Amino acid sequence: MRNLLMIAALVASTALPAYAFDTQARAAYVFDQTTGTVLLAKNADQPLPPASMSKLMTLYMTFEALGDGRLTLTERLPVSQHAMSYGGSTMFLDTTDRVAVEDLIRGVIVLSGNDACAVLAEALSPDGTEAGFARMMTERGKQIGLTNSTFANSNGWPAPGHRMSMKDLVVLSDRLMQDFPQYYPLFAQKEFAFDGRAPQNTRNRNPLLRLNIGADGLKTGHTEEAGYGLVGSAKQGERRVIFAMSGLASQAQRAEEAERIATWAFRQFAERHITEPAAPLATAKVWMGNETSVNLVPREDVLLLLPVLAGNEIPAEVIYDSPVEAPITKGQQLAELVLHPEGLPERRLPLVADRSVARAGFAGRVRTAAQVLLRKLNEQAEAAAN
């Protein structure tokens, strides 16, 4: 049996203009990392050509290799003919070079070097080829939660089947920040003049980095097939927002839309304190216990991200299997609080027992059984009378 109990007047939620926000991007996904709230999803699960934004996966696997000792930052890697053959954005590497891993990483992040990606890929590939590394990328992506990503190369060069969704790009960015905080500051680097050989390619293309809005990453992308895209992140106060967008028509439109999304995410939403630990939100019936009920309370302070102009109530329900069988331990999760803020995804939070309830002794169990039997007899009598 499932019990759904309505909780009234927890916090504010009304239909507001903030929800009407749309983007010119073909696909987009906006995520508030601090509260785990999805603020916008437009074609977010659709696999699309990611262009250079897929270089984030190569970087993730490079950071993993640094962590387990397969690479070091000072190690110098050779440049193959295949890596040197790439056009587009490059570090202008050639087969006479041996390049430090740290320089290759900066070359990927700041210069979007297609050749740098290929050098790292061939070094980490099980068969020494970029194609072998791409197969590793696809498999590792599945392991870390990328559900709509398939890689054909290391750098996003146009290729059949090379696809990522905007949601996957945000999931990957979140993992980069969480798993490798020591390397994340590299994404905020605005310039990198490698060996002085490419003066026309020294500046980070991320337009957010120069706007003084807390932006510190992550990666732009562009091909004729994909259009202009960006994976961005910014932090203001205690809040961090990560977003991905693709399919824009020009660099100017990408810059404009990136600023617009970041500004909207920070200005139109704010954290609201919902309730405190030990504040009972519902009561659950107890079966075969020395008490007949137990209070359900949140495990910790509950914060919810809501529109700044919200009203006074939010629909909510408590869901649990009833009755709860004793013994029960204080702090044991017994239920979920499901919040339904209008215009935003539902939020599920654990509710726990506010105290321990021991199993009843023999006399108590007999009394409970007798009460249940009597209730069933009464229900049968009422049904017969009707």
C-alpha positions, 0 to 999 in steps of 0.5 A: 500500500502507498500513502500519499500525504499532501504537505501544504504551505511549505514554500512558494511556487506559482507560474512565473515569467521566469519559466517562459525563457527560451533559447535560440540554440538548437539544443540546450541544458542548464543545470544548477550544480549547487542544488542539483536542479535542472533549469532548462532542457531543450532537446537535451537528450538528442545526440548531436555533432558536438564539435570541439566540445567533445574534447572534454572527454579526452581531457577527462581521460587524460586527467584519469591517466595522470591520476593513476600514473600512466602519464605525468605532466612533464612527460614528453609525447611524440607527434605522429604524422596522423596528429600533424595532419589535422587542420582547423584549430591546432598547436601547429605541431609537427613530427619533430616535436616532443611535447610536454603533457601539460602543454598539450592539455593547455593546448586542448583547453585554450587553443582547442588543438585538434593535433594536441588531442590526437597526440594524447589519444595515441599515447593512451590508446590500447593500440596506439591509434586515435580510433582505438582511443575513441572506442575507449572514450565511448566505453568510459563515457557509458561508465560515467553516465553519458547515455547519448554519446558515441565517439569516432575521434578525440577532438570532434572533427566531423565524422559519422556517428560522432555524437553527444547530447547537451545533457551528457556534456553537462554531466561530463563537465560536472564530473570533471569538476568533482573528480579533478578539482586540481585541474579545473582552474586551467579552463579559466586560462585566457591565453596560451602562447605555445612556443611562439609558433601560432600568434594568431591562435593564443586566445581562449575562445570562451566568450564568458571568460571576459565578462566578469560574471564568475565564468571559469570554463569550459569549452567552445565548439564549431563545425559547419554541421554542428553550428556554434556551441559552448559548454559553460560554467560560472559561479556566483556566491555559493551557486554554480551553474553549468550549461551546454548549448549547440546549433547557433548561427555565429560566434556573436550569437553564441556569445550573446546566448551564453551570457543570456543563459548565465544571467537568467540562471543566476538572476531569476532563481534563488535558494529557499530554505524549506524546512529544518531537520527534526521538523515533522512533516508527516506521521507513519503508522507502525506495525507490531511496535511498542508505539503505534506511529512515528514522525517522519522528518527530513535528514538535513536542511532542505534547500530548494531553488525557486524563482525569485518571484515565487508565491506561498505554497508548493504541492508536495507529498510524502510517499511510504509503504504503510504500515511500517514494521517495527523495529525502527531505528532513529534516522532510518529512512522510511519515506520520500518527500516529493516536491512539485515546484511548478515549471521545474522538475520534481525534487525527491528528498529522504524522510527518516524516523525521528525516534527508535521504535522497538518491536512490541512484546508478545502481549502487544503483538497479540493486541495488534493482531486482534485489532487488525482482525476486528477491523477486517470483520467490521469491514466485511460486515459493512460490505455485506450490509451494503 
